[in-house]
Amino acid sequence: MPLLSELSDKRKGHGFSSNAEYSYMLPPSYYYDPDIYQREKSNIWHRNWIYVGLRADVVDEGSFFTAQIMDQKIYVIRAKDGQIRAFYNVCQHRGHTLLEGRGKTSTVRCPFHAWVYDTLGNLKKAPQAEHVGEFDYSEFCIPEIRCETLGPMIFVNLDDTAMPLDELAKGLRQSISESIPQFDELKHVRTEAFEVRANWKFIHDGLEFYHGPYIHPEVAATKNPYITPRNSTLHEYWQLHQSKGNYELMDKHPEKLPYPMGAGTIRDLSVWYLWPNLVFAARQGPPNFQILEAVPNGIEFTVRNQINFCLNDPPTEFDLGHMNFYRDVVWPQDREAMEKQTAGIKSRGYLRGRHMVDPDRSWWSEHATHHFNNLVWLALNGPKYEMSS
């Protein structure tokens, strides 16, 4: 068998490519190098639309919540003009944090020196300002952050020049609403957070179903599975993966399903990915929607938030069926694989594998993983690849 040095020589000249069929994986260092992590902060997290919370949390005037995008603290508030607005969570006097947690307020008051702002970010009061020469209140507004909504979700973008969310993800809003009956009536019923000892990119590397038959036997059974192999559609900044349900099994043998689906208003599985860190799902069963968010909490630590919606509050047995099956069965299987990759990626014996992509982009192909990896590559390096396309 060849030694490490011989294998290394054999793979020289190969690397990441814009051509998915010939591309190798991202360099291993992209998952543990502090310099890469810092570049991601400025080139990805500070320049893209990031989910921060729900519209339902800022229904009333003055209602607010705080959030953080990497090292940047922000707050989102229902301003006095009725609009949902986002601001940097920092006083313009000495840099003190303005708001904590969530709540409701008519003004934003700094706890350090009592500078007071209105809900539009205008400075309204600064104690002793009348004794300061040529003090201009308008000079000290809180910088506003671009803020948009998609369905029940609120997004912000720290890049003032970025394209609008609906333009970046053209067609995504319509795709979701068309796939989920009564989408606008769904209620937020449960949020759970899970720590993962893995770099955030490992989560979205799992966008392929190549791994399905091997670590998700309950989902991808070799005989009479409850869903068929999926079809994928890739757009510039989002993806759609759809799997047809096994209708005969659902209608005639519900006892063989992995969880109770009831009447099964949603009979097919739909999964969407939105750059950089969100997955949405509509699972088989009553009308439902799930947000799966990957939040970096360090180079090799990620928080996975699972946010669930359904028509009923409290959820019924059938609502809980798909939520609990994903949480208790599918997610732990994925998490274990991610954490084991975290250890293996730093092995001296790992020299980078290939994206397993076939010309037909069949159900097992890793073209969706390459699509995500390519967005990471472009954000960090531009269109300068290791391999020619």
C-alpha positions in Angstrom: 0.0 0.0 0.0 1.3 3.5 -0.7 2.8 5.7 2.0 1.4 9.1 2.9 4.1 10.9 1.0 3.4 8.8 -2.1 -0.4 9.5 -1.9 0.4 13.2 -1.4 2.5 13.3 -4.6 -0.3 11.5 -6.5 -2.8 14.2 -5.5 -0.6 17.2 -6.3 -2.2 19.6 -8.7 -5.7 18.7 -7.6 -7.9 20.9 -5.4 -11.1 22.8 -5.2 -12.7 23.7 -8.5 -15.7 25.5 -9.8 -16.5 22.3 -11.7 -18.4 20.1 -9.3 -17.6 16.9 -11.2 -13.9 17.3 -10.8 -13.6 19.3 -7.6 -11.9 18.1 -4.4 -13.2 19.1 -1.0 -12.4 22.4 0.6 -8.9 22.4 2.3 -9.1 20.8 5.7 -7.8 24.0 7.3 -11.0 25.7 6.4 -12.6 23.9 9.3 -10.1 24.7 12.0 -7.8 27.6 11.0 -8.3 30.8 13.1 -7.4 33.0 10.2 -10.1 31.4 8.0 -12.6 31.9 10.8 -11.7 35.6 11.0 -12.0 36.0 7.2 -15.5 34.3 7.4 -16.5 36.8 10.0 -15.9 39.8 7.7 -16.6 38.2 4.3 -19.6 36.0 5.2 -21.3 37.0 8.4 -20.9 40.7 8.1 -21.9 40.8 4.4 -25.0 38.5 4.1 -28.6 38.3 5.2 -28.6 36.7 8.6 -31.7 35.4 10.4 -32.1 37.0 13.8 -35.6 36.3 15.1 -39.4 36.2 14.4 -41.9 38.9 13.5 -44.1 37.6 16.2 -41.6 38.9 18.8 -42.0 42.5 17.7 -45.8 42.8 17.1 -46.5 45.8 19.4 -44.9 49.3 19.1 -41.8 49.4 21.2 -41.4 45.6 21.5 -37.8 44.6 20.9 -35.3 41.7 21.1 -31.5 41.7 21.0 -29.3 39.4 18.9 -25.6 39.0 18.0 -23.9 38.3 14.6 -20.5 37.0 15.5 -19.0 39.9 17.5 -21.6 42.5 16.5 -24.5 43.2 19.0 -27.8 44.5 17.5 -31.4 45.0 18.5 -34.6 44.7 16.5 -37.6 46.9 17.4 -41.1 47.8 16.3 -40.5 51.5 15.8 -43.0 54.3 16.4 -43.6 54.5 12.6 -44.9 50.9 12.7 -41.8 49.5 10.9 -39.6 46.7 12.1 -36.1 48.2 12.3 -32.7 47.0 13.4 -29.9 49.0 15.0 -26.4 48.4 16.3 -26.8 47.9 20.0 -24.3 50.5 21.1 -24.5 53.9 22.7 -23.0 56.7 20.7 -21.4 58.3 23.8 -19.0 55.7 25.2 -19.9 52.5 23.5 -22.0 50.9 26.2 -24.5 48.2 25.3 -28.0 49.8 25.2 -30.5 46.9 25.5 -30.5 43.4 26.9 -32.7 40.4 26.2 -36.2 41.3 25.0 -39.0 43.5 26.1 -41.0 46.6 25.4 -40.0 50.2 25.7 -41.0 53.7 24.4 -37.4 54.9 24.4 -33.9 53.4 24.4 -31.9 54.5 27.4 -28.2 53.8 27.9 -27.7 52.5 31.5 -24.2 54.1 31.7 -24.9 57.9 31.4 -28.6 58.0 30.5 -28.4 59.1 26.9 -31.9 58.5 25.6 -32.9 57.6 22.0 -36.3 57.2 20.4 -37.3 54.0 18.6 -36.1 55.4 15.3 -32.6 55.7 16.7 -32.6 59.5 17.2 -30.8 60.9 20.2 -33.4 62.8 22.3 -31.6 63.5 25.6 -28.0 63.7 26.8 -27.7 64.9 30.4 -25.8 68.2 30.6 -25.6 68.6 26.8 -26.8 72.2 27.2 -23.4 73.0 28.8 -21.4 71.5 25.9 -20.4 73.8 23.1 -22.2 73.3 19.8 -23.5 69.9 20.8 -25.5 68.5 17.8 -28.0 65.8 18.7 -28.4 64.8 15.1 -24.7 63.8 14.9 -25.3 61.0 17.4 -28.1 58.8 16.0 -27.7 55.1 16.4 -26.6 53.6 13.0 -29.5 51.6 11.5 -29.0 48.2 9.9 -30.8 46.9 6.9 -33.7 44.7 7.9 -36.1 42.6 5.8 -38.6 39.8 6.4 -39.4 36.5 4.8 -42.5 34.8 6.0 -42.4 34.7 9.8 -38.6 35.5 9.9 -36.6 38.7 10.3 -33.2 39.1 8.6 -30.6 41.8 8.9 -27.5 42.6 6.8 -24.6 44.6 8.1 -23.5 45.4 4.5 -25.2 48.6 3.4 -24.6 47.7 -0.3 -25.9 44.1 -0.4 -28.7 43.2 -2.8 -32.2 42.9 -1.3 -33.1 39.5 0.2 -35.9 38.8 -2.3 -33.5 39.5 -5.1 -30.7 37.3 -3.7 -33.1 34.5 -3.0 -35.5 35.1 -6.0 -38.3 32.5 -5.9 -37.6 31.1 -2.5 -40.5 32.9 -0.8 -43.0 31.5 -3.4 -41.5 28.0 -3.3 -42.0 27.8 0.5 -45.6 29.2 0.5 -46.7 27.0 -2.4 -45.3 23.8 -0.7 -47.0 24.4 2.7 -50.8 24.7 3.1 -51.9 27.6 5.3 -48.3 28.8 5.6 -49.3 32.2 6.8 -51.4 30.7 9.6 -48.6 28.7 11.2 -47.7 29.5 14.8 -44.3 29.3 16.5 -44.6 26.5 19.0 -41.1 25.3 20.0 -37.5 26.3 19.8 -34.6 24.1 21.0 -30.9 24.7 20.8 -28.2 22.0 20.6 -24.5 22.4 20.8 -22.3 20.7 18.2 -18.6 20.2 18.6 -18.0 20.9 14.9 -17.3 23.8 12.6 -20.5 25.4 11.2 -19.7 24.4 7.7 -19.9 20.7 8.5 -23.7 21.1 9.0 -24.2 22.4 5.5 -21.8 19.9 4.0 -24.5 17.4 4.8 -26.9 18.9 2.2 -26.3 15.7 0.1 -28.2 12.5 0.6 -25.2 10.3 -0.3 -24.9 9.5 3.5 -28.7 8.8 3.8 -28.7 5.0 3.5 -25.8 4.6 5.8 -26.5 6.8 8.9 -30.3 7.3 8.5 -31.7 3.8 8.1 -35.1 4.9 9.5 -35.4 7.4 6.6 -33.7 5.7 3.7 -34.6 2.0 4.3 -33.4 -0.2 1.4 -36.8 -1.9 1.2 -40.1 0.1 1.0 -38.8 3.4 2.3 -41.4 6.0 3.3 -39.8 8.6 1.0 -38.3 8.1 -2.5 -34.8 9.4 -3.4 -34.9 13.2 -3.7 -34.6 15.6 -6.6 -32.6 18.8 -6.1 -32.8 22.2 -7.7 -29.9 24.6 -7.2 -30.2 28.4 -7.5 -27.5 30.9 -7.1 -27.9 31.4 -3.3 -30.5 28.8 -2.3 -31.4 25.1 -2.9 -34.6 23.0 -3.0 -34.6 19.3 -2.2 -37.8 17.3 -2.6 -38.6 13.7 -1.9 -41.9 12.1 -2.8 -43.7 10.2 -0.1 -44.6 6.6 -0.4 -48.3 7.1 -0.7 -49.2 3.4 -0.6 -47.4 3.0 2.7 -48.9 6.2 4.1 -52.4 5.3 3.1 -52.5 1.5 3.7 -49.8 0.8 6.3 -49.4 3.9 8.6 -48.1 1.6 11.4 -44.9 1.1 9.3 -44.2 4.8 9.2 -41.4 6.2 11.4 -43.8 8.6 13.2 -47.6 9.2 13.2 -48.6 11.5 10.3 -52.4 11.6 10.7 -54.2 12.7 7.6 -50.8 13.8 6.2 -51.8 17.1 4.6 -48.1 17.4 3.5 -47.3 14.1 1.8 -43.9 14.9 0.3 -40.7 16.1 2.1 -39.3 19.5 1.1 -36.0 20.9 2.3 -34.6 24.3 1.4 -31.2 25.8 2.0 -30.5 29.5 2.1 -27.0 30.9 2.2 -25.2 31.1 4.5 -26.5 29.2 7.5 -30.2 28.3 7.2 -32.1 25.1 6.3 -35.9 25.1 6.1 -38.1 22.0 6.1 -41.7 21.0 5.6 -42.1 17.5 6.8 -44.8 14.9 6.1 -47.8 15.4 8.3 -50.1 18.3 9.2 -49.0 21.8 7.8 -45.6 22.6 9.4 -42.5 24.6 8.9 -39.1 24.2 10.5 -36.1 26.6 10.7 -32.7 25.0 11.3 -30.1 27.6 12.0 -26.3 27.1 12.4 -24.7 29.7 14.6 -20.9 29.6 15.0 -19.9 29.8 18.7 -16.2 29.4 18.0 -14.0 27.7 15.3 -15.1 24.2 16.2 -18.3 24.8 18.1 -21.8 25.5 16.6 -25.2 26.0 18.1 -28.0 24.4 16.0 -31.3 26.1 16.7 -34.4 24.1 15.7 -37.5 26.4 15.4 -40.8 24.7 14.8 -44.2 26.0 13.5 -47.6 24.3 13.1 -51.2 25.3 13.0 -52.0 24.1 16.5 -50.8 25.6 19.8 -50.3 23.5 21.8 -49.2 21.0 19.1 -51.2 17.8 18.5 -49.8 14.3 18.6 -49.3 14.5 14.8 -47.5 17.9 15.0 -45.1 16.5 17.6 -44.5 13.4 15.5 -42.4 15.0 12.8 -40.7 17.4 15.3 -39.7 14.7 17.7 -38.6 12.3 15.0 -36.2 14.8 13.5 -34.9 15.9 16.9 -34.6 12.5 18.5 -33.6 10.3 15.6 -32.3 12.1 12.5 -30.4 15.0 14.1 -28.4 12.9 16.6 -27.2 10.7 13.7 -26.1 13.8 11.7 -24.4 15.4 14.8 -22.3 12.3 15.5 -21.0 12.3 11.9 -20.1 16.0 12.1 -18.3 15.6 15.4 -16.3 12.7 14.1 -15.3 14.7 11.0 -14.0 17.4 13.3 -11.5 15.0 14.8 -10.6 13.3 11.4 -10.2 16.5 9.4 -7.0 17.3 11.3 -5.4 13.9 10.8 -2.1 13.9 9.0 -3.5 11.0 7.0 -6.4 13.0 5.5 -5.4 14.5 2.1 -8.9 15.7 0.9 -11.5 13.7 -0.9 -13.5 14.3 -4.0 -17.0 15.7 -4.3 -18.9 12.6 -5.5 -20.8 14.2 -8.3 -22.2 12.4 -11.4 -23.3 14.1 -14.7 -27.0 13.3 -14.1 -26.9 14.9 -10.6 -28.7 11.9 -9.2 -30.2 11.5 -5.7 -26.9 10.4 -4.2 -24.7 13.1 -5.9 -22.8 15.7 -3.7 -23.5 18.6 -6.1 -25.5 20.4 -3.4 -22.5 20.2 -1.0 -20.2 21.5 -3.7 -22.7 24.4 -4.3 -22.4 25.4 -0.6 -18.6 24.9 -0.6 -18.4 27.1 -3.7 -20.2 29.9 -2.0 -17.8 29.7 0.9 -14.8 29.6 -1.6 -16.1 32.7 -3.5 -16.7 34.6 -0.3 -13.1 34.0 0.9 -11.1 33.9 -2.3 -13.2 35.2 -5.2 -13.1 33.3 -8.5 -9.5 32.1 -8.2 -9.6 28.4 -7.9 -7.0 25.7 -7.1 -8.0 23.8 -10.2 -9.1 25.2 -13.6 -12.7 24.7 -14.4 
